């Protein structure tokens, strides 16, 4: 009834005791509970684009870094800031800095996989509507859990090519004030749209999703 997912009735009762409030089970499965208006599950996940997920990964990585620095400075319950266990060393070998540090703290079973109940410890659903879609995208093997390599790749994957080019142009214009740079057209997932056109009715051409121009497609008017 508080909008959070608990792995067992015991966990639910424990949280109710700690929070000094009455908690009840509204439905089985992951929160939020499905409603008649959302039969396919969490409709918010369908609205999350590739750019949304990339930006969320950046924010989470910054948050993990902050938590790691706080633990390093004041202990935060005695958690070490550097890998000391075999689990932490294993993750650190493939993950970078705070991302691997966070994995080791979430993996309470020590099996180098993050189950749904372990991922639920990152309780940001109220603030990050794409959090579940992000973790689902990390599970590339689609086995219902996130391995250490999947976790690392999820946070260090490159942004889509068209989005990356837009960011490069923005930085270039901010520092050099360069005018006349072609601004590509990106789709909602951050890849290049098939048709690219110069502004003001100039030439148009076709490209693949990575921006490579297709031979013989350049001309005036929208390409077919």
C-alpha positions as YAML, in Angstrom:
chain: A
units: angstrom
residues:
- id: 1
  name: UNK
  ca: [0.00, 0.00, 0.00]
- id: 2
  name: UNK
  ca: [3.04, 2.32, 0.07]
- id: 3
  name: UNK
  ca: [3.81, 1.80, -3.63]
- id: 4
  name: UNK
  ca: [6.94, -0.31, -3.09]
- id: 5
  name: UNK
  ca: [7.75, -3.92, -4.01]
- id: 6
  name: UNK
  ca: [8.75, -6.34, -1.22]
- id: 7
  name: UNK
  ca: [10.34, -9.73, -1.80]
- id: 8
  name: UNK
  ca: [8.40, -11.42, 1.03]
- id: 9
  name: UNK
  ca: [5.73, -10.86, 3.67]
- id: 10
  name: UNK
  ca: [8.51, -10.76, 6.23]
- id: 11
  name: UNK
  ca: [10.15, -7.82, 4.45]
- id: 12
  name: UNK
  ca: [6.79, -6.04, 4.35]
- id: 13
  name: UNK
  ca: [6.22, -6.52, 8.07]
- id: 14
  name: UNK
  ca: [9.79, -5.41, 8.81]
- id: 15
  name: UNK
  ca: [9.29, -2.15, 6.89]
- id: 16
  name: UNK
  ca: [5.93, -1.56, 8.59]
- id: 17
  name: UNK
  ca: [7.61, -1.96, 11.96]
- id: 18
  name: UNK
  ca: [10.50, 0.36, 11.08]
- id: 19
  name: UNK
  ca: [8.17, 3.01, 9.64]
- id: 20
  name: UNK
  ca: [5.62, 2.62, 12.45]
- id: 21
  name: UNK
  ca: [2.71, 2.44, 10.03]
- id: 22
  name: UNK
  ca: [0.21, -0.08, 8.71]
- id: 23
  name: UNK
  ca: [1.16, -1.68, 5.38]
- id: 24
  name: UNK
  ca: [-0.97, -4.10, 3.37]
- id: 25
  name: UNK
  ca: [-0.52, -6.12, 0.17]
- id: 26
  name: UNK
  ca: [-2.40, -4.53, -2.74]
- id: 27
  name: UNK
  ca: [-1.34, -7.01, -5.43]
- id: 28
  name: UNK
  ca: [1.24, -9.68, -6.25]
- id: 29
  name: UNK
  ca: [4.15, -8.90, -8.55]
- id: 30
  name: UNK
  ca: [6.10, -5.71, -9.15]
- id: 31
  name: UNK
  ca: [4.72, -2.29, -8.24]
- id: 32
  name: UNK
  ca: [2.81, -0.34, -9.35]
- id: 33
  name: UNK
  ca: [-0.28, -2.56, -9.44]
- id: 34
  name: UNK
  ca: [-1.97, -2.81, -12.86]
- id: 35
  name: UNK
  ca: [-5.24, -0.92, -13.25]
- id: 36
  name: UNK
  ca: [-8.13, -1.27, -15.73]
- id: 37
  name: UNK
  ca: [-6.63, 1.70, -17.57]
- id: 38
  name: UNK
  ca: [-3.20, 0.08, -17.88]
- id: 39
  name: UNK
  ca: [-3.78, -3.61, -18.73]
- id: 40
  name: UNK
  ca: [-0.35, -3.99, -20.26]
- id: 41
  name: UNK
  ca: [1.42, -3.01, -17.06]
- id: 42
  name: UNK
  ca: [3.36, 0.15, -16.35]
- id: 43
  name: UNK
  ca: [2.54, 2.51, -19.23]
- id: 44
  name: UNK
  ca: [5.20, 4.95, -18.06]
- id: 45
  name: UNK
  ca: [7.88, 2.53, -19.25]
- id: 46
  name: UNK
  ca: [6.51, 2.77, -22.80]
- id: 47
  name: UNK
  ca: [7.21, 6.51, -22.79]
- id: 48
  name: UNK
  ca: [10.90, 6.12, -21.98]
- id: 49
  name: UNK
  ca: [13.09, 6.78, -25.03]
- id: 50
  name: UNK
  ca: [16.69, 5.78, -25.58]
- id: 51
  name: UNK
  ca: [17.72, 9.30, -24.64]
- id: 52
  name: UNK
  ca: [15.73, 9.07, -21.39]
- id: 53
  name: UNK
  ca: [17.51, 5.84, -20.44]
- id: 54
  name: UNK
  ca: [20.96, 7.21, -21.31]
- id: 55
  name: UNK
  ca: [20.34, 10.34, -19.23]
- id: 56
  name: UNK
  ca: [19.02, 8.27, -16.32]
- id: 57
  name: UNK
  ca: [22.15, 6.12, -16.43]
- id: 58
  name: UNK
  ca: [24.27, 9.27, -16.12]
- id: 59
  name: UNK
  ca: [22.26, 10.48, -13.12]
- id: 60
  name: UNK
  ca: [22.43, 7.12, -11.37]
- id: 61
  name: UNK
  ca: [26.17, 6.90, -11.94]
- id: 62
  name: UNK
  ca: [26.63, 10.36, -10.39]
- id: 63
  name: UNK
  ca: [24.47, 9.30, -7.43]
- id: 64
  name: UNK
  ca: [26.49, 6.11, -6.92]
- id: 65
  name: UNK
  ca: [29.67, 8.18, -6.95]
- id: 66
  name: UNK
  ca: [28.25, 10.49, -4.29]
- id: 67
  name: UNK
  ca: [27.26, 7.53, -2.10]
- id: 68
  name: UNK
  ca: [30.72, 6.01, -2.52]
- id: 69
  name: UNK
  ca: [32.43, 9.27, -1.57]
- id: 70
  name: UNK
  ca: [30.20, 9.63, 1.49]
- id: 71
  name: UNK
  ca: [31.04, 6.08, 2.54]
- id: 72
  name: UNK
  ca: [34.72, 6.81, 2.07]
- id: 73
  name: UNK
  ca: [34.56, 9.95, 4.21]
- id: 74
  name: UNK
  ca: [32.35, 8.92, 7.10]
- id: 75
  name: UNK
  ca: [31.92, 5.15, 6.89]
- id: 76
  name: UNK
  ca: [28.15, 5.19, 6.30]
- id: 77
  name: UNK
  ca: [27.58, 2.18, 8.48]
- id: 78
  name: UNK
  ca: [31.07, 0.81, 8.06]
- id: 79
  name: UNK
  ca: [30.95, 0.15, 4.32]
- id: 80
  name: UNK
  ca: [34.48, 0.26, 2.84]
- id: 81
  name: UNK
  ca: [35.04, 2.46, -0.21]
- id: 82
  name: UNK
  ca: [37.51, 0.08, -1.89]
- id: 83
  name: UNK
  ca: [36.89, -3.57, -2.91]
- id: 84
  name: UNK
  ca: [37.88, -5.92, -0.11]
- id: 85
  name: UNK
  ca: [35.86, -9.10, -0.69]
- id: 86
  name: UNK
  ca: [36.20, -11.60, -3.52]
- id: 87
  name: UNK
  ca: [32.82, -10.44, -4.82]
- id: 88
  name: UNK
  ca: [33.87, -6.80, -4.90]
- id: 89
  name: UNK
  ca: [37.17, -7.58, -6.58]
- id: 90
  name: UNK
  ca: [35.38, -9.65, -9.22]
- id: 91
  name: UNK
  ca: [32.96, -6.85, -10.04]
- id: 92
  name: UNK
  ca: [35.70, -4.21, -9.90]
- id: 93
  name: UNK
  ca: [37.58, -6.12, -12.60]
- id: 94
  name: UNK
  ca: [34.80, -5.43, -15.10]
- id: 95
  name: UNK
  ca: [33.02, -2.38, -13.65]
- id: 96
  name: UNK
  ca: [34.39, 1.11, -13.13]
- id: 97
  name: UNK
  ca: [34.56, 2.81, -9.76]
- id: 98
  name: UNK
  ca: [31.20, 3.60, -8.16]
- id: 99
  name: UNK
  ca: [29.17, 1.41, -10.54]
- id: 100
  name: UNK
  ca: [30.93, -1.75, -9.39]
- id: 101
  name: UNK
  ca: [30.90, -0.52, -5.80]
- id: 102
  name: UNK
  ca: [27.10, -0.19, -5.93]
- id: 103
  name: UNK
  ca: [26.68, -3.63, -7.52]
- id: 104
  name: UNK
  ca: [28.57, -5.27, -4.65]
- id: 105
  name: UNK
  ca: [26.28, -3.60, -2.12]
- id: 106
  name: UNK
  ca: [23.09, -4.54, -3.93]
- id: 107
  name: UNK
  ca: [24.15, -8.18, -4.49]
- id: 108
  name: UNK
  ca: [23.29, -9.35, -0.98]
- id: 109
  name: UNK
  ca: [23.27, -13.01, -2.07]
- id: 110
  name: UNK
  ca: [26.82, -12.74, -3.43]
- id: 111
  name: UNK
  ca: [26.01, -14.69, -6.61]
- id: 112
  name: UNK
  ca: [27.05, -11.90, -9.02]
- id: 113
  name: UNK
  ca: [23.45, -11.45, -10.17]
- id: 114
  name: UNK
  ca: [20.93, -8.79, -9.14]
- id: 115
  name: UNK
  ca: [17.43, -10.17, -8.67]
- id: 116
  name: UNK
  ca: [14.33, -7.94, -8.74]
- id: 117
  name: UNK
  ca: [14.21, -7.83, -4.94]
- id: 118
  name: UNK
  ca: [17.83, -6.65, -4.79]
- id: 119
  name: UNK
  ca: [17.27, -3.98, -7.44]
- id: 120
  name: UNK
  ca: [14.26, -2.78, -5.45]
- id: 121
  name: UNK
  ca: [16.71, -1.44, -2.87]
- id: 122
  name: UNK
  ca: [17.26, 1.47, -5.29]
- id: 123
  name: UNK
  ca: [13.98, 3.03, -4.27]
- id: 124
  name: UNK
  ca: [13.66, 5.89, -6.76]
- id: 125
  name: UNK
  ca: [10.35, 5.07, -8.44]
- id: 126
  name: UNK
  ca: [8.73, 8.27, -7.16]
- id: 127
  name: UNK
  ca: [11.48, 10.43, -8.65]
- id: 128
  name: UNK
  ca: [12.59, 8.51, -11.75]
- id: 129
  name: UNK
  ca: [9.65, 7.24, -13.82]
- id: 130
  name: UNK
  ca: [11.99, 5.31, -16.15]
- id: 131
  name: UNK
  ca: [13.88, 3.42, -13.42]
- id: 132
  name: UNK
  ca: [12.16, 0.08, -14.09]
- id: 133
  name: UNK
  ca: [12.49, 0.46, -17.86]
- id: 134
  name: UNK
  ca: [16.19, 1.21, -17.34]
- id: 135
  name: UNK
  ca: [16.81, -1.95, -15.31]
- id: 136
  name: UNK
  ca: [14.75, -3.99, -17.79]
- id: 137
  name: UNK
  ca: [17.00, -2.69, -20.57]
- id: 138
  name: UNK
  ca: [20.06, -3.81, -18.59]
- id: 139
  name: UNK
  ca: [18.79, -7.41, -18.62]
- id: 140
  name: UNK
  ca: [19.95, -8.14, -22.16]
- id: 141
  name: UNK
  ca: [19.72, -11.92, -21.65]
- id: 142
  name: UNK
  ca: [16.06, -11.54, -20.60]
- id: 143
  name: UNK
  ca: [16.39, -14.01, -17.74]
- id: 144
  name: UNK
  ca: [14.77, -11.76, -15.13]
- id: 145
  name: UNK
  ca: [18.01, -10.74, -13.42]
- id: 146
  name: UNK
  ca: [21.00, -8.51, -14.12]
- id: 147
  name: UNK
  ca: [24.50, -10.01, -14.20]
- id: 148
  name: UNK
  ca: [27.63, -8.06, -13.29]
- id: 149
  name: UNK
  ca: [28.67, -7.57, -16.95]
- id: 150
  name: UNK
  ca: [25.13, -6.49, -17.89]
- id: 151
  name: UNK
  ca: [25.14, -4.00, -15.01]
- id: 152
  name: UNK
  ca: [28.49, -2.52, -16.05]
- id: 153
  name: UNK
  ca: [27.56, -2.24, -19.72]
- id: 154
  name: UNK
  ca: [24.26, -0.59, -18.82]
- id: 155
  name: UNK
  ca: [26.03, 2.36, -17.21]
- id: 156
  name: UNK
  ca: [28.95, 2.68, -19.61]
- id: 157
  name: UNK
  ca: [27.21, 2.20, -22.94]
- id: 158
  name: UNK
  ca: [27.60, 5.04, -25.40]
- id: 159
  name: UNK
  ca: [24.77, 7.40, -26.13]
- id: 160
  name: UNK
  ca: [23.00, 6.92, -29.50]
- id: 161
  name: UNK
  ca: [24.99, 8.42, -32.42]
- id: 162
  name: UNK
  ca: [22.66, 11.23, -33.45]
- id: 163
  name: UNK
  ca: [22.17, 12.39, -29.86]
- id: 164
  name: UNK
  ca: [25.93, 12.27, -29.37]
- id: 165
  name: UNK
  ca: [26.44, 14.45, -32.47]
- id: 166
  name: UNK
  ca: [23.89, 17.01, -31.24]
- id: 167
  name: UNK
  ca: [25.72, 17.27, -27.92]
- id: 168
  name: UNK
  ca: [29.04, 17.71, -29.77]
- id: 169
  name: UNK
  ca: [27.56, 20.53, -31.87]
- id: 170
  name: UNK
  ca: [26.11, 22.24, -28.79]
- id: 171
  name: UNK
  ca: [29.50, 22.18, -27.07]
- id: 172
  name: UNK
  ca: [31.23, 23.43, -30.23]
- id: 173
  name: UNK
  ca: [28.80, 26.32, -30.68]
- id: 174
  name: UNK
  ca: [29.05, 27.26, -27.01]
- id: 175
  name: UNK
  ca: [32.83, 27.45, -27.10]
- id: 176
  name: UNK
  ca: [33.59, 28.65, -30.64]
- id: 177
  name: UNK
  ca: [30.30, 30.32, -31.58]
- id: 178
  name: UNK
  ca: [30.55, 28.52, -34.91]
- id: 179
  name: UNK
  ca: [27.61, 29.19, -37.19]
- id: 180
  name: UNK
  ca: [26.32, 27.28, -40.19]
- id: 181
  name: UNK
  ca: [26.84, 23.79, -38.75]
- id: 182
  name: UNK
  ca: [24.39, 21.21, -40.10]
- id: 183
  name: UNK
  ca: [21.99, 20.06, -37.37]
- id: 184
  name: UNK
  ca: [20.95, 16.42, -37.94]
- id: 185
  name: UNK
  ca: [17.42, 15.17, -37.41]
- id: 186
  name: UNK
  ca: [17.22, 12.48, -34.69]
- id: 187
  name: UNK
  ca: [14.46, 10.02, -33.87]
- id: 188
  name: UNK
  ca: [13.08, 9.56, -30.36]
- id: 189
  name: UNK
  ca: [15.72, 6.93, -29.54]
- id: 190
  name: UNK
  ca: [18.64, 9.18, -30.46]
- id: 191
  name: UNK
  ca: [19.46, 7.63, -33.85]
- id: 192
  name: UNK
  ca: [19.47, 9.41, -37.21]
- id: 193
  name: UNK
  ca: [16.19, 9.74, -39.08]
- id: 194
  name: UNK
  ca: [16.34, 8.26, -42.57]
- id: 195
  name: UNK
  ca: [15.68, 11.60, -44.32]
- id: 196
  name: UNK
  ca: [18.08, 14.48, -43.63]
- id: 197
  name: UNK
  ca: [17.61, 17.92, -45.20]
- id: 198
  name: UNK
  ca: [19.43, 21.21, -45.18]
- id: 199
  name: UNK
  ca: [17.36, 24.09, -43.77]
- id: 200
  name: UNK
  ca: [15.60, 26.53, -46.07]
- id: 201
  name: UNK
  ca: [14.66, 24.06, -48.79]
- id: 202
  name: UNK
  ca: [18.20, 22.93, -49.55]
- id: 203
  name: UNK
  ca: [19.40, 19.46, -50.47]
- id: 204
  name: UNK
  ca: [18.05, 16.30, -48.86]
- id: 205
  name: UNK
  ca: [19.54, 12.81, -48.64]
- id: 206
  name: UNK
  ca: [19.02, 9.47, -46.93]
- id: 207
  name: UNK
  ca: [21.21, 8.01, -44.18]
- id: 208
  name: UNK
  ca: [21.34, 4.87, -42.10]
- id: 209
  name: UNK
  ca: [20.61, 5.00, -38.37]
- id: 210
  name: UNK
  ca: [24.26, 5.83, -37.65]
- id: 211
  name: UNK
  ca: [24.31, 8.82, -40.01]
- id: 212
  name: UNK
  ca: [26.18, 7.31, -42.98]
- id: 213
  name: UNK
  ca: [24.84, 8.79, -46.22]
- id: 214
  name: UNK
  ca: [23.30, 6.33, -48.70]
- id: 215
  name: UNK
  ca: [24.84, 6.65, -52.15]
- id: 216
  name: UNK
  ca: [22.68, 8.22, -54.86]
- id: 217
  name: UNK
  ca: [20.04, 9.67, -52.55]
- id: 218
  name: UNK
  ca: [21.13, 13.33, -52.47]
- id: 219
  name: UNK
  ca: [18.93, 15.85, -54.28]
- id: 220
  name: UNK
  ca: [16.40, 18.64, -53.86]
- id: 221
  name: UNK
  ca: [13.12, 17.80, -52.20]
- id: 222
  name: UNK
  ca: [12.35, 15.17, -49.61]
- id: 223
  name: UNK
  ca: [13.93, 11.80, -50.53]
- id: 224
  name: UNK
  ca: [11.64, 8.81, -50.86]
...
